[in-house]
Amino acid sequence: MSLTRPDKEYAPAPGLAQRWASRYVQRYLRRHPPLDSPDPHALKRARRWIIAWAALAGLISGTLIGSAEWWMREFATGHWENMNLREQLPYWAGYLAVAGVVTALEIGFLYWNALRGVANITRLAGLRYGQTETLEPDIQLTVHGVSRSALEYPSPGSLIYGVDPHAYLHGWKLTLKALLYRLKISLSSFLLRLLLRRLLGRLTLRGFLPVLTGPLYAVWNAWIAARIIQEAYLQARGPALVKHLMETLTNSDEHTRRLVAQGVGELIMRNQHPHPNLVLLLARLLNSLPDKPQAIDVDWPAALQDYAQLTGESRKALLNALTQATLLSGTYKGSRKRFLTEVFTTCQTPLRSDEVKAQQQRLLSGQAP
């Protein structure tokens, strides 16, 4: 465990797929020079193309799979409704083979599109990296993070400087979450097809199956691609924004920085995910303390009591830091919004959600929050 190697803390033993994905992103970055600042116009174009290619893949895949079933029912045999299950089995086997090949090709293309997309977005977001020398630990941490986002990997469950990301997710909930994650692709496909069968239950409407499955698959793929690239952009902005945040805490005393670290640890547990930006921020906070602790024991009730005692500049610094940390870890809603509301309430300070949302918009548009 090292405060200077947050990348090792976040991904102590990355799997084969993640190592391959990280190497792909690194090679892409080495072939393209870094930018001094985010390029909003190039980012907008890149987002559109990434989403468009994902949607096109879904459109083609859905149309082919829907057409295969329609052709099987309408032309492969003239008396489908009169056949029993045993007689239908050879046809279903052929259909599943076609659907499996089409789906495999689609998934392969989507992974390539996502990996190339996050690498491009990472560069266009203004990440500062060296093309020839070894990547710095904080940049390597970002590479690990965007690679996991592209692969849609679940949250790593290892301790982050003593903080357990799954502290609020025990027993059957943790098992269920892991199971649902592994089944989400097949489960979502099953539910989609079940919905189509309900909508197209009448024989006279089944001819519309290829027409509907294509657009539905396209919308689904586009939504996933949009989520991936937004997360990649936020992670790519992380190192510069964490550095800026630490500069704002330069004049804060040790006690305030310890309380900010407590809040970041609690936020990791609330999110149930060690966001790379929070991992980097926590490492920087601990490294700024005189004793440089290698781990932190989050005691949230005690931290809240200390928050309530803060006044003046210390309170202002704490609220600003935890607001920025919240925005660095994702959209301002759900557990993040509840966390920030609790902090501001404890500090007896009104939380202006409109201002927080405006900060988030500035961050996502390439400005400092």
N, C-alpha and C positions, 0 to 999 in steps of 0.2 A: 504494500500500500504506500503510495507516494503522492504528496500534494502537487508535485510537479508533473505527474503523469496521469491526468484525469482520464485519458484515453484507456489506460490499463485498468482503471477502476471501473469504467463503464463497460468495457468489453474485455474481461480478463482472459477468456478462452473462446474467441469467436469460432463459429462452426465453419465448415468448408464453404458453404454457399456465401456466407457473409465475408469471408476472406477473399473469395473470388470477386464479389461485388465491390468490395473496398479497393481491390487492385484495379478494377475497371475504372472506377471514379478517379483514382489517383492518376492513371495513365491519361485519362481525358484532361485532367487539370494540367498535367505536365505539357500536353500538346498545345494548350491555349494559355496565353498570358493573362495574369490577373488584372482586374479593373481597379481603379482608384476608389470608385464609389458605385453604388447600384445604378444600373441603366434601366430606367422605368419602361422606355419604349421597347427595348429589346426583350425585357422580361415579359411584357404583355404579348409580344409576338410569339415568344417561346412557349408561354402557357397555352396560347390558342392552338399551336401546332401539336403539342403533346396531347392535349385533350381531344383534338380532332382525330389524330391517329388512333387513339384508344377507342373513340366512338366508332370510327370506321371499321376497326377490327371486330367490335361487337356487332355492328350492322351486318358484316359479311358472315360472321360465325352464326348469329341468330337466324339469318336468312337461309343459310345452308342446312342448319339443323332442322329448322321448321319445314323447309322444302323436302328434306329427306323423309320426315314422318308423313307429310302430305302425299308424297309420291308413293310411299309404301302402302298407304291406305287406299289411294284412289286408282293406282295403276299396277302395283305389284300383284294384286289379286282383285278379282271382281266381286268377291263375296266376303269381305272382311268381317262384317258384323255377324255373319253366320259361322265364323270359325271359332273353335274353342281355343283355350290358352295354349294347349300343346301344339296345335296346328299353327298358331301365331308365333311360336318361339323362334323358328328359323328366321322369320322376317325381323323380329325384334333384335336378334343377335346381329344381323347385318346392319340394322339401324344404329345400334349401340356402337358398333365398330366404326361406322362413319362419324357418328357424333364424337366418339373418343378421339379420333384423329384430328377432326376440326378443332375440338376443344384444346388438345395438346398444342397444336400450332398457334392457336389464339393466345394461350397462356405464355408460350415462349416469346411471342412477339410483344405481349404486354410487359413482360419483365424487361425485355430489351428496351422498349420505349420508356419505361419508368426509369431504368438505370441511366440511360443516355439523357433523359429529361432532367433528373435530379442533378446530374453532373453539370449540365448546362445552366440550370437555374442557380446552382451553387456558385458558379463563376460569375454569372450576371448579377448576383446579389451583392457582389463586391467583397467576397472572401479574399483576404490577403494571404497568399501562399507563395512559396518559392518553387520555381520550375525545375531547378537543378538540385538543390540541397534537399536533405531529408525533411519531410514535413514536421512542423512543430507539433508538440503534443496536443495543444488545443485545436489545431487544424485537423490532426489525425482523429481527434474525438468527433469533430463535425463530419468527417468522412465516414466514420463508423455509423454515426447517427443517420445520415442521409441514405446510406446503403441499407440499413435496416428498414427505413421507411419505404424504399423502393421495393424491397422484398416483402413488405407488409409483415415483418416479424413481430411477435408479441413482445411485451415488456420483459427485459431481462430481470430475473428475480434475485440477483446477487446483491449483497449489501453495498451501499454507496457511502463510503466514509462512515460506516456504522449505522447508516439509515436503511431500514428495510422498506423498499417500495411497496411491499405487499403486507405491511403491518396491519392495515385495516381490511385485509381480505384473507380471512382464515378458513381452514377446513374445506367444507363442501363448496363454498363460494369460489375458492381458488381453483379447485378441481373442475368445477363447472365452467369457469371462465376459460381455462386452458382447453377443455373439450370443445366448447362452442367456437373458440378461435380456430381450432383445427378443422372443424366441420363447416365453417362459415361459407366457404365457397360452394361446396356441394349442397349445403342446406339452403343457401339463397337460390341456387339454381333449381333445387327441388320445389321450393315455395313458388318460384316464378312459374314453373311449368304447371304446378297445381292450380295456380290462379288462372293461367291460360286455359286449362281444361275446364275450369268452372265457367269461364266466360264463353268458351267455344264448345260447350257441351252438345249443342245441336249439330247434327251431321251437316246441315246446310251451311253452317258458319265455319267449318273446319278448313275451308279453302283459304280463309284469311290468316291461317296460322303463320305462314312465312312472312306475311305483311306485318304482323304484330311482333313476332319474336325478334326480328332484326332491330327495329327501333328501341324496344325495351332493353335488349342487350347493349345497344349503343349508349343509352342514357345511363345504365348501370356502370359501364366502363368509364364513361366521361366523369361521373361523380367520383369514382375511386381515384382516377388520375388527378382530378382537381385537388382532392384531399392530400395526395402524396406530394404534389409540387408545392402546395402552400406550406406543408410541414417542412419540406426541404429548404424553402426560402427562409423560414423562420430560424431554422438551425444554422443556415449559412450566415445570417445576420448576427448570430449569437456571440462569437468571439469579440467583435468590435463593440457591441453593446454592453457586454459584460465588462470589458475594459473601461468603457465610459462610466458605467455604474460604479465600479471600484474607485474611479477618480473622484466621484462625488462623495465617496465615503472617506476620503483621505483625511479630512479634518475631524471625523467622528472619533469618539473615544472607543477604547477597547470594549467596554460594556455594550455600547450600541451595536458594534459589529458582531458581538456574540449573539445578541438578540436577533439580529438580521439572519445570522446563520441558523438559529433555532427556527425562524420562520421559513427559511428555504428548505430545511429538513422536513418540517411539517407539510409543506406544499408538495414535496416529492411523495410523501405518504398519502396525501389527499388525492393526488393525481393517479396514484397506483402505478406510476411510471417514472423512472429516472430520466427525465428529459435531458438531453446532452447539455443544453444551456444552463440548466439548474446544477448539473454535475460540475460544470466548469465554474459556475458562480460559487458553489459551496467550497470547491478546492481553493479558489482565490480568497474567500473569506477566512477560511481556517489558516491559510498561509500568511494572512495579514496579522494574525494574533501573535503576541509575544512568545507564547509557549508552542505555537504551531502544532496543535493537536492533530493526530492522524485520524481521529474519528470523533463523532459528536453523539451525545446521548440526548435525544429530543425529549424534553419534558414540557409539553405544551401547556398544561395548566399553570406551571410555575412561570413559563415565559409570558403568558397572558397577564399574570399578576405584575410582572416587571414592566410589561407594555403600559399598563394602567398608571404606573408611577412616572413615566417619562413626561417631560415638559419641554417647551421651547424648541430649540434647534434639534435636539436629540429625537424628539417625537417626529418632527418634520422629516428628518433624515431616514428614520425607520419606515415611515409610511411611504415615502417616495421609493425607497429601495424595494420594499415588498410589493409595491404596485408594479414596478418595472420587472421584478422577478415573475410575477403572475403573468404579465403580458408576454414575457419571454418563453413561457411554458405552454402557450396555446391560447385559444380564443377565450374571451372574457364571458364565461357562462359556466353553469354547473358547479362542480366542486371548487373551481378557481374563484368564481364570483362569491360563493359562500365563504370561502377562506378570507377573501379581502374584506367582505362585509363584517366578519367577526373581528378582524384586526382593527378596523376603523371604529367599530362600536366600542371595543375595549378601550381604545385611546380617546373615546369621547369626541370623535371628529366626524363630521358628516361626510359620507362617501358620495361623491358626485359621479354617478355612473356615466353621465353624458361626457364628462371630461375623460374618464378612463377609456370609453369607446373611441373618443377622438384621438387619444394617444395611440390606441391600437391601430387605427386607420393610418396614422402617420408612420408607424413602424412598418406596416405592411406595404406602404407606398415608397419605402426606402428612406424615410426620414427618422431622426431620433425620436423615441416615444416621449 
